[in-house]
Amino acid sequence: MKTRDCLKTKHGKDLTFGSEEKKPTTFPLGSLPCQFWIIPSILGSSILYILSDDHWETISAWIYGFGLSGLFIVSTIFHTISWKKRHLRTVEHCLHMFDRMVIYFFIAASYAPWLNLRELGPWASHMRWVIWIMASVGTIYVFFFHERYKLVELVCYVIMGFFPAVVIISMPNRDGLLELVAGGFFYCLGTVFFKSDGRIPFAHAIWHLFVATGAGIHYYAIWRYLYRPDTVEAKTSR
């Protein structure tokens, strides 16, 4: 009985085998899109690094690369542990928290190239550091309230995903805006399947497909409009 008690979280969730904690279905199928995107995300990030012409482009490439590849790597590790090591409930719980935390930093990293390399107005330039404060607050929220208020957590992701977009729209150079909207559309549509896990067949796998598609569209926009050699970009005065 003591062994069973020690495998509970601080909020009383039982992490032993057979507990009623809801888990994503369709393992390992659900993690296949993430596994597939690990190598392309690393290679794509390396391409942006190679194409960088100054230190700001280099920094933005590193930030975006770590956020992009980190999202798929962490998600793959979590889903693999959940599928293969069901007796490691405590480890699985920590990885689940990390999987949720990395989403906040992935969102911030996805906006970093646009905020760092595009011309911004005086007030809009503050978004460069505001978005990282939002990611940090979201991480703290997950640490203390993981899985307690799932709807609130989803709303936080959506707000963080859309709030910086207001700054992007206000930029003088709006090249790439269509791709940003398209990628955001796939993310938002994917949340329908994310919240339907257990009710729609293969919902979790479909959710990951939407995430991979949205990430792919956003990467293409960053490469084409911010890093492609023949693209003339208005840089921020630093």
N, C-alpha and C positions, 0 to 999 in steps of 0.2 A: 504493500500500500504506500509505503514511503517512497519507493522507487517511482511509482506512478505519480505521486504528488510532485516530485521534483521535476517532472516533465511538463509542468504547467507553466504558462506565461504568467506575468504579473497581473494580468487581467482575468486570470482564471480559465484560460482556454486550454483544454486538454490536448497535448501534442503527441499522445501515445497512439499506437496503431489501433485503428478502429474508432478514433474519435470522430465527432460530428463536425469538426472544423471543415468548412467548404473548401474544396480544392479544385483547380482547373481540371477539366476532364480531357480525355483523348491523349494521354501520355503514351509514347513520346511524340505522337503526331503533332501536338500543339507547339512543340519547340522547333520543328523542322524549318519553318521560315527564318527563325533566328539563327539556327545553325548554318543555314545556307548563306546568310548575309555577313557572317563573321569575316571571312577572307575578303570578299569584295569591299567591305567597309574599311578594312585595314589598307588594302591596296588603293582604294579611292582616296583615303586620307593622305597616303604617301604621295599620290599624284598632286594633290593640292599643295603639299609641302614643297615638292620639286618646282611647282609653278610659281611659288612665292617670290616676289621681287623685293620686298622690304621686310623689316622685322615685324611690322603689324600684320602683314599677310601671313608670315610664318607663325606668329603667336595664334592668330585666328585659326589657321590650319591645324595646329596642335590641339587647341581647345575643342574645335569641332570634331576632330578625329578621335580624341579620347571619349567625347560624349557619344558619338555614333557607334564606334566599335564597342565601347563599354556597355552600352544598352544591350546589344545582342549577346555579348559574352556573358554578362551577369544573368540575363534571362535564360540562356542555354544551361548554365551551371545550375541554376535554381530548379529548372524543370527536370534536368537529369537526376539531381539528388532526389527530387520528389518521386520520380518514377523508379529509380534503382534502389534507393536507400530509405525505404519507408520506415525503418526503425530509428533513423536519425532525425526524430521530430524536432529536437531543439535546434540542430543545425539547419534543418529545413525552414524553421520559423525565422531564424536570423537571415537566411538567404532571401526569404520572401520579403522581409523588411528592406533589405538592400536592393532587391529588385524594384520595389516601389520608390525607394529614395533616388535611384539612378535616373528615373524618369524625369524628375525635376531638373537634374543637371543636364540631361539630354536636351530638354526643351531650351534651357538657357544656352547651351552650346550650339544649338541649331540657329539661334538668333545672333550669336556672337559675330560671325563673319559680316552679316548685314549691318550690325550696329557699329562695328569697328572700321569697316572699309567703305562705307557709304557716307556721303555728306549729310549731316544732321543739323537741325536747328538748335538754338541755345538750350531750350527746355528739353528737347528730345534726346540730347546727348546724355542726360542723366540716366536714361534707360540702360546704358551700358553697365552700370553697377547696380541699378535697382533690380534688374532681372536676377542677379546672383544673390541678392538679399532674399528675393522671393523663393529661390531654390533652397537656400539655407533654412528659411522658415518652414518650407514644406518638408524638408528632411527632419527637422525637429518635431514637426507634427506627427510624422510617420513613426518616429522613435517612441513617442509617448502614447499615441492613440491608434496604433496600427490595427486595422480591421474593426475598430469600434464604431466608427461613423463612415461607412463606405460611400454613402452619397456625398458627404462633405468632402471626402478625399477626391472623388471624381470631379466635383465642382472646382476644387482647387487646381486640378490639372487643366481643366478647360479654361479657367480664368487666366492662368499663367500662359497658356497657349495663345490666347487671343489678345491679352493686354498689350504686349510689345508690338503686335501687328498694327496697332494704331500709329505707332511711330514709323513703322515701315511705310505705311500709306502716305504719311506726310513728307516723305523724302522727295527732293526735287527729281531725282532719277528713279523712275518706277519700273525699270526693266526687271523682269523676274517676278513681278507681282502676280501674274496669272499662275505661274508655277507654285508660288507660295500658297495661293488660295486653293489650288487643286490638291496640294499635299495636305493642307489643313482639312479639306473636305474628306479625304480618305481617313485621316485620324478620327474625325468626329463620327463618321459613319461606322467606323470600327468599334467605337464604344458601345454601339447597340449590341453587337455580338459579345463584347466583353461583359456586359451586364446580363447577357442571356445564356451564360454558361450553365449547362445542365438542362436547359429548356430547348435549345436549338442544337441539333447534332453538329459536332465538330465546331462549336461556336468559338472555342478558345483558339483553335488553329486558324479559323477565319479571321479572328481579331488580329493575330500575328501577321497574317497576310496583308491586312489593311495597313498595319504599322510599317511593314517592310516596303509596301508600295509608296506610302506617304514619305518615308525616309528617302527612298530612291528618287522621287520627284524633287524633293528639296535639295538633295545632293546635286542633281543635274543643274538646278537653278544656280547654286553656289558656284559650281564649276564653270558654267557658261557665262554668267554675268559678272562674276567677281574674280575669277582666276584664269579664264581662257586667254592665251597670249594676244589674240587679235581683238579682244574686247577692250574698248576705251572706257575706263571708269573714272568717275569723279571721286577722288579720295578726300577723306576728312583732313582738315588742317590740324596737325597734332603739335 
